């Protein structure tokens, strides 16, 4: 259709709904063609009852992926149509068991013949088409079960927005931003500590002059994120990844990932073997980011920070 060609994949849901409506409308005519007084939306429940003989509303809902209220409404409609009955005798009195009525069993015999015709018609349609929609639907359902369309769109949004992010090296003009961004996130969860003030008040003396680096993330030329690579006087580690902070208004744009990559790449260029970091497990997005960058947990090292309850390292060589 011309409209969908113009709109493109943005109209995926609308196009699927239109096709679903076309098929559902035809389904109602097909039931009439076979002399069956039946509503298409009843079919999943009816089919389960024909297979299971007796089943509860909860079991039906779980099996067909509908909500329990939705199934309850369909069941009441089918009871009114004389197809099924509930509250039949059962050894487990806690269960509200649903079964087909005698009339429902008669309808089932007609429906079996209808299914033969529908199966054959769909096979013909598949044979006439260049693409097997039935197989594609099964594949799409699996893939969307692994990762929803929402998550996929969110990933693309992050990629698009991150293309507007520029990572630059620190200069004195960024000192106030370096401090403000770090103070913002630290104060949101914890309290500023002596070790924080040393680095944030004197970044040149405490970080740069000792052989470290600081990177600044610019979004639309505005500084919105920072991260430092601090030289360590330690036999086990060359540098520490520290003072990573991203403005609250720019979360979700892959800025932390880009800063982390800039810092780890700089460490490699400086010949580092291992990078160390300290964090807190309540900062779940940060911990996930560190794992994504390749850091793994270590234990038992002394720390100047009260808030530190997890230590991690990244092996570079």
Secondary structure, DSSP 8 states (H G I E B T S, - for coil): -HHHHHHGGGGHHHHHHHHHHHHHHHHHHHHHHTT----GGGHHHHHHHHHHSEEEHHHHHHHHT--HHHHHHHHHHHHHTTSEEES---S-TT--EEEE-HHHHHHHHHHHHHHHHHHHHHHHHHHHSSS-HHHHHHHHHHHHHHS-HHHHHHHHHHHHHHTTEEEEE--GGGHHHHHHHHHHHHHHHS---HHHHHHHH-HIIIIITTT-EEEEEEETTEEEEEEEEEE---SS-SEEEEEEEE-GGGTTSSHHHHHHHHHHHHHHHTT-SEEEEEE-TT-HHHHHHHHHHT-EEE-----S-TT--EEEEEE--
